[in-house]
């Protein structure tokens, strides 16, 4: 069985992976734990696309920012592991 975490954007191409909540003592931030799921399904509202990313490839525990085109400054191995598969959403 594959465990999937589903995230979405409101605007832009940034997905917040951390969970933030507040209580009487202040704000509590739960960082993303890559062992909690196998795949992160990210719905990018701006371009109406779902992107599936292996959770082990997520290095940042706060957020992931997607780009429409790969940056010329990324190494080839970085570009290959950025997005593994995507599907257009009607």
Buried (B, 14 or more C-beta within 10 A) or exposed (E): EEEEBEBEBEEEBBBBBEEEEEEEEEEEEEEBEBEEBBBBBBBBEEBEBBBBBBBEBBEEEEEBEBEEEEEEEEEEEEEEEBBEEBEEEE
